[in-house]
């Protein structure tokens, strides 16, 4: 999985566990694709500080996934729902699987 996609997914699942400051910096870097220099200027910290914070956030988010496995579970459930949709003979079963997928 491409690193930026993985970072975005990890953030979607576990971003709320970061501090407000960490979320702001991480969002600017990963989601908004801002440079370290731009973020440093906005946050009032050094470019190195931004870099270090992003690395710490990456490690923290990966540790959350290693302990909680929410992304892994989501992938398994989504795969099963996809399979249900493929083999479903009745339109209602397909519709129900689609509704469950949207709720995930």
MODELLER restraints for C-alpha pairs under 7 A, 6 or more apart:
rsr = mdl.restraints
at = mdl.atoms
rsr.add(forms.Gaussian(group=physical.xy_distance, feature=features.Distance(at['CA:4:A'], at['CA:30:A']), mean=6.87, stdev=0.5))
rsr.add(forms.Gaussian(group=physical.xy_distance, feature=features.Distance(at['CA:8:A'], at['CA:30:A']), mean=6.95, stdev=0.5))
rsr.add(forms.Gaussian(group=physical.xy_distance, feature=features.Distance(at['CA:8:A'], at['CA:31:A']), mean=6.91, stdev=0.5))
rsr.add(forms.Gaussian(group=physical.xy_distance, feature=features.Distance(at['CA:10:A'], at['CA:61:A']), mean=6.02, stdev=0.5))
rsr.add(forms.Gaussian(group=physical.xy_distance, feature=features.Distance(at['CA:11:A'], at['CA:61:A']), mean=6.98, stdev=0.5))
rsr.add(forms.Gaussian(group=physical.xy_distance, feature=features.Distance(at['CA:14:A'], at['CA:61:A']), mean=6.25, stdev=0.5))
rsr.add(forms.Gaussian(group=physical.xy_distance, feature=features.Distance(at['CA:15:A'], at['CA:23:A']), mean=6.67, stdev=0.5))
rsr.add(forms.Gaussian(group=physical.xy_distance, feature=features.Distance(at['CA:25:A'], at['CA:39:A']), mean=6.81, stdev=0.5))
rsr.add(forms.Gaussian(group=physical.xy_distance, feature=features.Distance(at['CA:26:A'], at['CA:54:A']), mean=5.96, stdev=0.5))
rsr.add(forms.Gaussian(group=physical.xy_distance, feature=features.Distance(at['CA:28:A'], at['CA:34:A']), mean=5.58, stdev=0.5))
rsr.add(forms.Gaussian(group=physical.xy_distance, feature=features.Distance(at['CA:28:A'], at['CA:39:A']), mean=6.83, stdev=0.5))
rsr.add(forms.Gaussian(group=physical.xy_distance, feature=features.Distance(at['CA:29:A'], at['CA:35:A']), mean=6.60, stdev=0.5))
rsr.add(forms.Gaussian(group=physical.xy_distance, feature=features.Distance(at['CA:36:A'], at['CA:47:A']), mean=5.50, stdev=0.5))
rsr.add(forms.Gaussian(group=physical.xy_distance, feature=features.Distance(at['CA:36:A'], at['CA:50:A']), mean=6.20, stdev=0.5))
rsr.add(forms.Gaussian(group=physical.xy_distance, feature=features.Distance(at['CA:36:A'], at['CA:51:A']), mean=6.73, stdev=0.5))
rsr.add(forms.Gaussian(group=physical.xy_distance, feature=features.Distance(at['CA:37:A'], at['CA:47:A']), mean=5.46, stdev=0.5))
rsr.add(forms.Gaussian(group=physical.xy_distance, feature=features.Distance(at['CA:40:A'], at['CA:46:A']), mean=5.37, stdev=0.5))
rsr.add(forms.Gaussian(group=physical.xy_distance, feature=features.Distance(at['CA:40:A'], at['CA:47:A']), mean=5.18, stdev=0.5))
rsr.add(forms.Gaussian(group=physical.xy_distance, feature=features.Distance(at['CA:40:A'], at['CA:50:A']), mean=6.13, stdev=0.5))
rsr.add(forms.Gaussian(group=physical.xy_distance, feature=features.Distance(at['CA:65:A'], at['CA:71:A']), mean=6.85, stdev=0.5))
rsr.add(forms.Gaussian(group=physical.xy_distance, feature=features.Distance(at['CA:78:A'], at['CA:101:A']), mean=6.45, stdev=0.5))
rsr.add(forms.Gaussian(group=physical.xy_distance, feature=features.Distance(at['CA:81:A'], at['CA:97:A']), mean=5.67, stdev=0.5))
rsr.add(forms.Gaussian(group=physical.xy_distance, feature=features.Distance(at['CA:81:A'], at['CA:101:A']), mean=6.89, stdev=0.5))
rsr.add(forms.Gaussian(group=physical.xy_distance, feature=features.Distance(at['CA:84:A'], at['CA:97:A']), mean=6.86, stdev=0.5))
rsr.add(forms.Gaussian(group=physical.xy_distance, feature=features.Distance(at['CA:85:A'], at['CA:94:A']), mean=4.91, stdev=0.5))
rsr.add(forms.Gaussian(group=physical.xy_distance, feature=features.Distance(at['CA:85:A'], at['CA:97:A']), mean=6.29, stdev=0.5))
rsr.add(forms.Gaussian(group=physical.xy_distance, feature=features.Distance(at['CA:88:A'], at['CA:94:A']), mean=5.99, stdev=0.5))
